[in-house]
Amino acid sequence: MSHITEAEYKNIFHSSPNPYVLFTPDLIVADINEAHLQLTDTRREDVIGKYLFDAFPTPQQEIADLLQSSFDRVKKFKVEDTIHLLRYPIRYSNKDGKGWKDRYWIVKNKPILNQDGCVVFILNNPTEVTHLISSGDIDPSWINNSDFMRNANIVREISKVENEHRKMRALMEQAPGFVSILRGPDFVFELANKAYYQLIGHRDILGKPVREALPEIEGQGYFELLEQVYRTGEPYIGRAKRIHMQQEPDSDLAELYLDFIYQPIFEDDGSVSGIFVQGHDVTDAHNLSRKLSYQASHDSLTGLFNRREFELRVENAIKEMLVIPNVLSLLFLDLDHFKNINDVCGHRAGDEFLRMISMVLSSRLRATDTLARLGGDEFGLLLKGCPEHVAMNIAQDLRQAVSEVEFVWQNRRFSGSVSIGVFSFNDISITITDALSVADAACFLAKEKGRNRVQVNRKEDDELINRRQEIDWIRDLTEALKGNTIELYCQKIQALEHPAKYPNRYEILIRLKNNDGDMIPPMAFIPAAERYGLMPAIDRYVIEKTFLHIATTFKDHTSLLSISVNLSGASLNDDTFPEFIRNIINVTGIDPTQICFEITETTAVANLAKTSNIIRDLRKLGFRFALDDFGSGMSSFEYLKHLPIDYLKSTAHLSVKFNLISLMQPLSMPLSVLQTLCISKR
Ligand SMILES: Nc1nc2c(ncn2[C@@H]2O[C@H](COP(=O)(O)OP(=O)(O)OP(=O)(O)O)[C@@H](O)[C@H]2O)c(=O)[nH]1
């Protein structure tokens, strides 16, 4: 058999009575024969090298889409595709003018494959059928039954389906989330919407396997997940999963967080043929929630953990000991004389110093240690798997490091100093509150012993036990002050002589209730309140409550009553106290002559000048003053000369009559009973 030369092939192509156009896969006109040029009334030079729709324009996009989809099928499935009826108008231009001539066609598109099976050309062969449609002399029943019309109906159905398909694609395109379809075991990109392209930085991915299209994803576990879904047919849902990918060509990898689903695509026989990928970029929401949780767990000034997070971590560490026996060490650090920096240079300097100390402490710790700022100038440190002797060494190291800090602010120099309490334990029954208060108490002792030192907790250390008890009282008292649950009682003051002259005298006392409902007398908690500076708050609480009670309950019987209220030394040293009293009188409108403030001898003597001034100030308003427990201390009559007091109250064994001497009655009663008592005695 003789071979046909290329020239002979060309000759056959050009002289064929059937119209042909040869397109490249990009739909560029590679060649066109005479029959086609005549049929479409076109000149060769106007179409060669041009894109299909530039060479053969059409007035309507839908028509172009139909033709385009036929070419797409040819490229995809590599088999001939026929459009059984296509309305494709042809442009004309003659002496009558320009316009479009309606033409109808049957169009066949055939792939020309190379040796590797790739599409190198598409041979387009249109057959014009306009005359069949427009002649009008065709028997209608023949039209309905003819193959031609059946084909036409099929075409209509196909275009309906294709229309639906187009709408679906448009919806997918506009979907706010990203969508793509991966086909076959190599996960070749068959489709991707706008959001997907945006996510991957508009890379050219269609027709490429995912490993080739997105190489930077390798090693992040995503390809393995695709394979798993493909193999098992089970969908996979990822929530805020981290991925590193390029969002711009040649850019650095960006850290993103995605919510997504890999949904298997099933064929009719139940096999998986691809994966439908759908999801959202949730990076912003994720980062925001990370930021919020950072803020909730960190101290904004120093960047260290805050008290809440610290307590949570200590609590978890105690729970972990249930599973793995361990020794935990808690360090409680309190800067020495920090207030000094604030007072001398202002809070900004104080803040800067706190930041500096935080850095010094952090730099000496392991990543697994938990350092937190608990508040003010207090820090907590949790060391896991750390026995006491190691914790002591660490504490000494930190103390030393802080003592070497030199802080300069506006030419003023300050050196650092810290007191540290250490508590090591392996007892899983301990509560977090106890553990922290033991370390706190040890730190307190370190302060008391002279500061700039480390104090380890020893169970047998009485001082520490007392401190812990005190800290518990302070916690209870602070709660009670906040919750208004300190209870006020009154106790009658009995004049030894002329009792009728002083009928209704009462002293206000405070009581605290413990968790079991038992009343706790003041001598149990007042020392702790004095030591921890809670007395001014307690005094004000009692004064407010008592004055309000008198104002509301004894409005019409005020002259019947005289009430004694104890005042602590701290209030007498507080320059704002007289102002507080003036305000409360204005608010309640009570008569100051009904009130007698009781102060102790030791308080008065501690700061005689200041105390005398405040007493004078308040007496001018009408208040009276009594010196309590006279005789229990130095009992020097000398200083009494300088104190402008009205009464002396003495212990029973020392009967000194000054103006009025009283004895406590053993029974006391709640303040609320007072009204009934007084009124009935009237
Ligand atoms: N600059 C600054 N000061 C704070 C902050 N929080 C609390 N303070 C102050 O820190 C001081 C802590 O005082 P203390 O610990 O009682 O006093 P100190 O001078 O360190 O005395 P000792 O602990 O007894 O040695 C108080 O004056 C608070 O007002 C803060 O965030 N910034």
The ligand as a Gaussian input file, in Angstrom:
#p B3LYP/6-31G(d) Opt

LIG

0 1
 N        3.150000      50.569000      89.290000
 C        2.258000      49.690000      89.711000
 N        2.028000      49.550000      91.028000
 C        1.128000      48.642000      91.438000
 C        0.422000      47.837000      90.531000
 N       -0.403000      47.025000      91.245000
 C       -0.217000      47.323000      92.548000
 N        0.708000      48.295000      92.673000
 C        1.232000      48.907000      93.894000
 O        2.127000      47.971000      94.459000
 C        2.278000      48.286000      95.822000
 C        2.370000      46.981000      96.574000
 O        2.543000      47.299000      97.865000
 P        3.063000      46.332000      98.959000
 O        3.475000      45.024000      98.438000
 O        1.998000      46.337000      99.997000
 O        4.263000      47.148000      99.506000
 P        5.807000      47.023000      99.335000
 O        6.314000      48.403000      99.262000
 O        6.227000      46.106000      98.271000
 O        6.154000      46.446000     100.746000
 P        6.554000      45.012000     101.197000
 O        5.886000      44.039000     100.284000
 O        6.001000      44.934000     102.588000
 O        8.007000      44.965000     101.133000
 C        1.072000      49.161000      96.198000
 O        1.543000      50.477000      96.406000
 C        0.197000      49.153000      94.949000
 O       -0.443000      50.392000      94.724000
 C        0.682000      48.006000      89.138000
 O        0.113000      47.355000      88.258000
 N        1.601000      48.932000      88.777000

